[in-house]
């Protein structure tokens, strides 16, 4: 009975990881499928549950390390696009950034953006600023000069 339970456990775990893998667009659980299958095979030989767990963890880790170069080729790092590319860029405040009125505009790459200061301070028009982050359609900026 104990053997049937561990075989069912590892088989079910492998199936769950396969389903998770099939539902995603990225490789997120394939390594655990390999580990669960290895633990299932170990359970077939009636090894201890502790040894099966070690096999699961070890084989999953080895599978991860061996496939990591392939995964990096298939899924290269995310390249910032569109508005994300504005982070780190400089712009010019065209309308005073006034935190009390939640107004302010910055011109960057010939486009006008709603803006707020990263530190919550007022920034007058004509000030050169750097984009720290973006939230929705608002650029959060900081002054480039040292007089923050």
ChimeraX commands (.cxc) that place a marker at each C-alpha (Angstrom):
marker #1 position 0.00,0.00,0.00 radius 0.5
marker #1 position 2.84,2.39,0.86 radius 0.5
marker #1 position 4.43,1.83,-2.56 radius 0.5
marker #1 position 1.15,2.60,-4.33 radius 0.5
marker #1 position 0.79,5.85,-2.39 radius 0.5
marker #1 position 4.28,7.12,-3.26 radius 0.5
marker #1 position 3.89,6.12,-6.91 radius 0.5
marker #1 position 0.57,7.96,-7.04 radius 0.5
marker #1 position 2.12,10.99,-5.35 radius 0.5
marker #1 position 5.08,11.31,-7.74 radius 0.5
marker #1 position 2.94,10.51,-10.79 radius 0.5
marker #1 position 0.36,13.11,-9.79 radius 0.5
marker #1 position 3.08,15.66,-9.06 radius 0.5
marker #1 position 4.66,15.07,-12.47 radius 0.5
marker #1 position 1.26,15.45,-14.16 radius 0.5
marker #1 position 0.55,18.70,-12.29 radius 0.5
marker #1 position 3.90,20.14,-13.37 radius 0.5
marker #1 position 3.23,19.09,-16.98 radius 0.5
marker #1 position -0.15,20.84,-16.88 radius 0.5
marker #1 position 1.42,23.98,-15.39 radius 0.5
marker #1 position 4.08,23.92,-18.10 radius 0.5
marker #1 position 1.49,23.55,-20.84 radius 0.5
marker #1 position -0.52,26.49,-19.47 radius 0.5
marker #1 position 2.39,28.93,-19.54 radius 0.5
marker #1 position 4.38,30.49,-22.37 radius 0.5
marker #1 position 7.66,30.23,-20.50 radius 0.5
marker #1 position 9.57,27.28,-19.13 radius 0.5
marker #1 position 8.61,27.39,-15.46 radius 0.5
marker #1 position 8.19,23.84,-14.25 radius 0.5
marker #1 position 9.75,21.47,-16.78 radius 0.5
marker #1 position 12.66,20.79,-14.42 radius 0.5
marker #1 position 10.26,19.59,-11.73 radius 0.5
marker #1 position 8.63,17.21,-14.21 radius 0.5
marker #1 position 12.02,15.56,-14.75 radius 0.5
marker #1 position 12.64,15.45,-10.99 radius 0.5
marker #1 position 9.21,13.96,-10.26 radius 0.5
marker #1 position 9.69,11.28,-12.94 radius 0.5
marker #1 position 13.10,10.40,-11.43 radius 0.5
marker #1 position 11.53,10.18,-7.95 radius 0.5
marker #1 position 8.72,8.02,-9.42 radius 0.5
marker #1 position 11.32,5.63,-10.85 radius 0.5
marker #1 position 13.11,5.54,-7.48 radius 0.5
marker #1 position 9.76,4.76,-5.79 radius 0.5
marker #1 position 9.33,1.82,-8.17 radius 0.5
marker #1 position 12.42,0.32,-6.52 radius 0.5
marker #1 position 10.84,0.84,-3.08 radius 0.5
marker #1 position 13.42,3.39,-1.87 radius 0.5
marker #1 position 12.73,5.49,1.20 radius 0.5
marker #1 position 10.57,8.58,0.87 radius 0.5
marker #1 position 13.47,10.71,2.07 radius 0.5
marker #1 position 15.73,9.38,-0.69 radius 0.5
marker #1 position 12.95,9.98,-3.22 radius 0.5
marker #1 position 12.71,13.62,-2.06 radius 0.5
marker #1 position 16.48,14.03,-2.40 radius 0.5
marker #1 position 16.32,12.53,-5.89 radius 0.5
marker #1 position 13.48,14.90,-6.82 radius 0.5
marker #1 position 15.39,17.96,-5.60 radius 0.5
marker #1 position 18.75,16.86,-7.02 radius 0.5
marker #1 position 17.48,15.83,-10.46 radius 0.5
marker #1 position 15.36,19.00,-10.72 radius 0.5
marker #1 position 18.39,21.14,-9.87 radius 0.5
marker #1 position 20.63,19.32,-12.36 radius 0.5
marker #1 position 17.96,19.58,-15.07 radius 0.5
marker #1 position 17.68,23.31,-14.37 radius 0.5
marker #1 position 21.44,23.85,-14.58 radius 0.5
marker #1 position 21.79,21.79,-17.76 radius 0.5
marker #1 position 18.93,23.53,-19.59 radius 0.5
marker #1 position 19.64,27.09,-18.40 radius 0.5
marker #1 position 21.82,28.04,-21.42 radius 0.5
marker #1 position 19.10,26.77,-23.79 radius 0.5
marker #1 position 16.39,28.69,-21.92 radius 0.5
marker #1 position 18.41,31.92,-22.12 radius 0.5
marker #1 position 18.68,31.51,-25.91 radius 0.5
marker #1 position 14.98,30.75,-26.31 radius 0.5
marker #1 position 13.80,33.41,-23.84 radius 0.5
marker #1 position 16.29,36.30,-23.98 radius 0.5
marker #1 position 16.11,39.01,-21.31 radius 0.5
marker #1 position 13.24,41.45,-21.70 radius 0.5
marker #1 position 14.22,44.55,-23.65 radius 0.5
marker #1 position 12.45,47.70,-22.54 radius 0.5
marker #1 position 10.06,48.99,-25.17 radius 0.5
marker #1 position 7.87,52.02,-25.68 radius 0.5
marker #1 position 7.48,54.04,-22.50 radius 0.5
marker #1 position 9.82,51.79,-20.47 radius 0.5
marker #1 position 12.67,53.12,-22.60 radius 0.5
marker #1 position 12.08,56.57,-21.09 radius 0.5
marker #1 position 13.42,55.53,-17.68 radius 0.5
marker #1 position 16.81,57.17,-17.29 radius 0.5
marker #1 position 16.16,59.68,-20.09 radius 0.5
marker #1 position 16.22,63.44,-19.53 radius 0.5
marker #1 position 13.41,65.84,-20.26 radius 0.5
marker #1 position 12.33,69.42,-19.73 radius 0.5
marker #1 position 9.56,70.50,-17.35 radius 0.5
marker #1 position 7.08,72.48,-19.49 radius 0.5
marker #1 position 4.39,73.01,-16.83 radius 0.5
marker #1 position 5.34,73.45,-13.17 radius 0.5
marker #1 position 5.17,70.18,-11.26 radius 0.5
marker #1 position 2.97,71.04,-8.30 radius 0.5
marker #1 position 2.28,68.09,-5.96 radius 0.5
marker #1 position -0.54,69.95,-4.16 radius 0.5
marker #1 position -2.50,70.29,-7.41 radius 0.5
marker #1 position -1.31,67.02,-9.02 radius 0.5
marker #1 position -0.27,68.86,-12.15 radius 0.5
marker #1 position 2.93,68.99,-14.13 radius 0.5
marker #1 position 4.15,68.22,-17.62 radius 0.5
marker #1 position 7.50,67.11,-18.97 radius 0.5
marker #1 position 8.56,67.10,-22.61 radius 0.5
marker #1 position 10.73,64.16,-23.54 radius 0.5
marker #1 position 11.50,62.89,-27.04 radius 0.5
marker #1 position 9.12,65.52,-28.46 radius 0.5
marker #1 position 6.19,64.15,-26.45 radius 0.5
marker #1 position 4.46,65.79,-23.50 radius 0.5
marker #1 position 3.91,63.57,-20.47 radius 0.5
marker #1 position 2.05,64.02,-17.21 radius 0.5
marker #1 position 4.72,64.25,-14.52 radius 0.5
marker #1 position 5.26,64.19,-10.79 radius 0.5
marker #1 position 8.45,64.56,-8.82 radius 0.5
marker #1 position 9.87,61.38,-7.32 radius 0.5
marker #1 position 10.48,63.06,-3.97 radius 0.5
marker #1 position 7.14,64.92,-3.87 radius 0.5
marker #1 position 8.68,68.37,-4.27 radius 0.5
marker #1 position 7.62,71.16,-6.61 radius 0.5
marker #1 position 9.67,71.54,-9.78 radius 0.5
marker #1 position 9.43,74.76,-11.82 radius 0.5
marker #1 position 9.02,74.88,-15.60 radius 0.5
marker #1 position 12.32,75.02,-17.45 radius 0.5
marker #1 position 14.05,72.54,-15.14 radius 0.5
marker #1 position 15.89,69.61,-16.69 radius 0.5
marker #1 position 14.84,66.34,-15.09 radius 0.5
marker #1 position 15.62,62.64,-15.31 radius 0.5
marker #1 position 12.88,59.98,-15.50 radius 0.5
marker #1 position 13.15,57.67,-12.48 radius 0.5
marker #1 position 10.12,55.49,-13.12 radius 0.5
marker #1 position 6.77,55.32,-14.85 radius 0.5
marker #1 position 3.41,54.50,-13.31 radius 0.5
marker #1 position 0.53,54.39,-15.74 radius 0.5
marker #1 position 0.82,57.56,-17.82 radius 0.5
marker #1 position 2.77,59.52,-15.21 radius 0.5
marker #1 position 6.53,59.99,-15.32 radius 0.5
marker #1 position 8.18,60.29,-11.92 radius 0.5
marker #1 position 11.17,62.57,-12.31 radius 0.5
marker #1 position 14.01,64.08,-10.31 radius 0.5
marker #1 position 16.01,67.20,-10.94 radius 0.5
marker #1 position 19.36,66.81,-12.61 radius 0.5
marker #1 position 20.92,69.72,-10.75 radius 0.5
marker #1 position 22.06,69.24,-7.15 radius 0.5
marker #1 position 19.53,71.74,-5.77 radius 0.5
marker #1 position 16.77,69.17,-5.18 radius 0.5
marker link #1:1,2 radius 0.2
marker link #1:2,3 radius 0.2
marker link #1:3,4 radius 0.2
marker link #1:4,5 radius 0.2
marker link #1:5,6 radius 0.2
marker link #1:6,7 radius 0.2
marker link #1:7,8 radius 0.2
marker link #1:8,9 radius 0.2
marker link #1:9,10 radius 0.2
marker link #1:10,11 radius 0.2
marker link #1:11,12 radius 0.2
marker link #1:12,13 radius 0.2
marker link #1:13,14 radius 0.2
marker link #1:14,15 radius 0.2
marker link #1:15,16 radius 0.2
marker link #1:16,17 radius 0.2
marker link #1:17,18 radius 0.2
marker link #1:18,19 radius 0.2
marker link #1:19,20 radius 0.2
marker link #1:20,21 radius 0.2
marker link #1:21,22 radius 0.2
marker link #1:22,23 radius 0.2
marker link #1:23,24 radius 0.2
marker link #1:24,25 radius 0.2
marker link #1:25,26 radius 0.2
marker link #1:26,27 radius 0.2
marker link #1:27,28 radius 0.2
marker link #1:28,29 radius 0.2
marker link #1:29,30 radius 0.2
marker link #1:30,31 radius 0.2
marker link #1:31,32 radius 0.2
marker link #1:32,33 radius 0.2
marker link #1:33,34 radius 0.2
marker link #1:34,35 radius 0.2
marker link #1:35,36 radius 0.2
marker link #1:36,37 radius 0.2
marker link #1:37,38 radius 0.2
marker link #1:38,39 radius 0.2
marker link #1:39,40 radius 0.2
marker link #1:40,41 radius 0.2
marker link #1:41,42 radius 0.2
marker link #1:42,43 radius 0.2
marker link #1:43,44 radius 0.2
marker link #1:44,45 radius 0.2
marker link #1:45,46 radius 0.2
marker link #1:46,47 radius 0.2
marker link #1:47,48 radius 0.2
marker link #1:48,49 radius 0.2
marker link #1:49,50 radius 0.2
marker link #1:50,51 radius 0.2
marker link #1:51,52 radius 0.2
marker link #1:52,53 radius 0.2
marker link #1:53,54 radius 0.2
marker link #1:54,55 radius 0.2
marker link #1:55,56 radius 0.2
marker link #1:56,57 radius 0.2
marker link #1:57,58 radius 0.2
marker link #1:58,59 radius 0.2
marker link #1:59,60 radius 0.2
marker link #1:60,61 radius 0.2
marker link #1:61,62 radius 0.2
marker link #1:62,63 radius 0.2
marker link #1:63,64 radius 0.2
marker link #1:64,65 radius 0.2
marker link #1:65,66 radius 0.2
marker link #1:66,67 radius 0.2
marker link #1:67,68 radius 0.2
marker link #1:68,69 radius 0.2
marker link #1:69,70 radius 0.2
marker link #1:70,71 radius 0.2
marker link #1:71,72 radius 0.2
marker link #1:72,73 radius 0.2
marker link #1:73,74 radius 0.2
marker link #1:74,75 radius 0.2
marker link #1:75,76 radius 0.2
marker link #1:76,77 radius 0.2
marker link #1:77,78 radius 0.2
marker link #1:78,79 radius 0.2
marker link #1:79,80 radius 0.2
marker link #1:80,81 radius 0.2
marker link #1:81,82 radius 0.2
marker link #1:82,83 radius 0.2
marker link #1:83,84 radius 0.2
marker link #1:84,85 radius 0.2
marker link #1:85,86 radius 0.2
marker link #1:86,87 radius 0.2
marker link #1:87,88 radius 0.2
marker link #1:88,89 radius 0.2
marker link #1:89,90 radius 0.2
marker link #1:90,91 radius 0.2
marker link #1:91,92 radius 0.2
marker link #1:92,93 radius 0.2
marker link #1:93,94 radius 0.2
marker link #1:94,95 radius 0.2
marker link #1:95,96 radius 0.2
marker link #1:96,97 radius 0.2
marker link #1:97,98 radius 0.2
marker link #1:98,99 radius 0.2
marker link #1:99,100 radius 0.2
marker link #1:100,101 radius 0.2
marker link #1:101,102 radius 0.2
marker link #1:102,103 radius 0.2
marker link #1:103,104 radius 0.2
marker link #1:104,105 radius 0.2
marker link #1:105,106 radius 0.2
marker link #1:106,107 radius 0.2
marker link #1:107,108 radius 0.2
marker link #1:108,109 radius 0.2
marker link #1:109,110 radius 0.2
marker link #1:110,111 radius 0.2
marker link #1:111,112 radius 0.2
marker link #1:112,113 radius 0.2
marker link #1:113,114 radius 0.2
marker link #1:114,115 radius 0.2
marker link #1:115,116 radius 0.2
marker link #1:116,117 radius 0.2
marker link #1:117,118 radius 0.2
marker link #1:118,119 radius 0.2
marker link #1:119,120 radius 0.2
marker link #1:120,121 radius 0.2
marker link #1:121,122 radius 0.2
marker link #1:122,123 radius 0.2
marker link #1:123,124 radius 0.2
marker link #1:124,125 radius 0.2
marker link #1:125,126 radius 0.2
marker link #1:126,127 radius 0.2
marker link #1:127,128 radius 0.2
marker link #1:128,129 radius 0.2
marker link #1:129,130 radius 0.2
marker link #1:130,131 radius 0.2
marker link #1:131,132 radius 0.2
marker link #1:132,133 radius 0.2
marker link #1:133,134 radius 0.2
marker link #1:134,135 radius 0.2
marker link #1:135,136 radius 0.2
marker link #1:136,137 radius 0.2
marker link #1:137,138 radius 0.2
marker link #1:138,139 radius 0.2
marker link #1:139,140 radius 0.2
marker link #1:140,141 radius 0.2
marker link #1:141,142 radius 0.2
marker link #1:142,143 radius 0.2
marker link #1:143,144 radius 0.2
marker link #1:144,145 radius 0.2
marker link #1:145,146 radius 0.2
marker link #1:146,147 radius 0.2
marker link #1:147,148 radius 0.2
view
